Amino acid sequence: MPDGLDQRLVTWTTEYYTLAVKQLRADGRSVPGEMLAHISPGHSDNINFFGVINVDIEAELAKLTGGWRPLLPTQLRELGL
């Protein structure tokens, strides 16, 4: 992986975890700190350490809301959160 790319991916994922936790808590969901202590942004579906990902940049930029991609509430429901 190019120098520093893995750190940038983990940082990006950490930012989105923070947004998701804030949104869950704002929605009245319980997100205990003890649970968050066991979550690692280095082990996530959005990080592909073994290949190339082709991205439609224009389509992805069109999804941005306030500088961030929207959270995926469907996936949160599937996790029971």
SULQUIMO-V275486 format. One record per residue. N is the residue number from 0. PSI is psi in whole degrees, -180 to 180 (* if undefined). OMEGA is omega as a letter, one per 40 degrees, with the letter a starting at -180 (999 if undefined). NEAR is the number of other C-alpha atoms within 12 Angstrom. Layout:
n = <N/N>
psi = <PSI/PSI>
omega = <OMEGA/OMEGA>
near = <NEAR/NEAR>
This chain:
n = <0/1/2/3/4/5/6/7/8/9/10/11/12/13/14/15/16/17/18/19/20/21/22/23/24/25/26/27/28/29/30/31/32/33/34/35/36/37/38/39/40/41/42/43/44/45/46/47/48/49/50/51/52/53/54/55/56/57/58/59/60/61/62/63/64/65/66/67/68/69/70/71/72/73/74/75/76/77/78/79/80>
psi = <139/150/123/-11/-42/-38/-38/-39/-43/-40/-45/-46/-41/-42/-43/-35/-43/-46/-42/-44/-43/-43/-44/-46/-38/-30/3/9/147/122/90/141/-32/-35/-42/-25/-15/10/133/125/-8/-12/81/151/-25/-2/118/102/-4/15/-167/138/123/128/133/95/-46/-42/-40/-42/-34/-22/-12/137/110/29/-5/150/149/149/158/90/-28/-45/-35/-43/-40/-31/-4/22/*>
omega = <a/a/i/a/a/i/i/i/i/i/i/a/i/i/a/i/i/i/a/i/i/a/i/i/i/i/i/i/i/i/a/i/i/i/a/i/a/a/i/i/i/i/a/a/a/i/a/a/a/a/a/i/i/a/i/a/a/i/i/i/i/a/a/i/a/i/a/i/a/i/a/a/i/i/i/i/i/i/a/a/999>
near = <14/9/8/10/14/20/17/17/24/24/19/21/26/23/18/23/25/20/19/26/26/18/21/22/16/12/13/11/16/17/22/15/12/9/11/16/10/11/19/16/24/21/16/18/13/18/24/17/18/9/8/9/11/9/9/10/11/9/11/15/15/14/16/14/11/9/11/17/19/18/23/18/16/11/12/16/12/9/9/12/20>
